[in-house]
């Protein structure tokens, strides 16, 4: 009978050590996931840090378990299951937010590109407008000058043919 008890105790001890090691490994992997998570400034970063603290504390508790605390294995196993569920939900939310963020970044880039194109077009149109305003101002000045010019009355007298022949040298002198 004592041999049976020793064998049962040995099996129980081996099972305990195996369970303890599996829980430690599982918690270590969860901690690794949390540490690899992107802690950007968002509402989830504090939740991630809080969960990381809880998981680290739980792993330390599991590591310090003694064979006499066998009853606590079930309790810790349940806590790990709950943390794994929370972990999945939290990372799914973060992935969803990152996807939305990437879409917004893409839209922002395309809007910036469109805005830059529109600004170039506006600059071009402003330059054309300035040029046309200068031309308009020059035309207004010419019109204003033309309005001021007065035509004085001209007297005409009949000329004889002989006088007409002398006219070209006279015109050359005037010029």
Helices and strands as residue ranges (DSSP letters): H 2-36, H 43-63, G 67-69, H 70-148, H 161-174
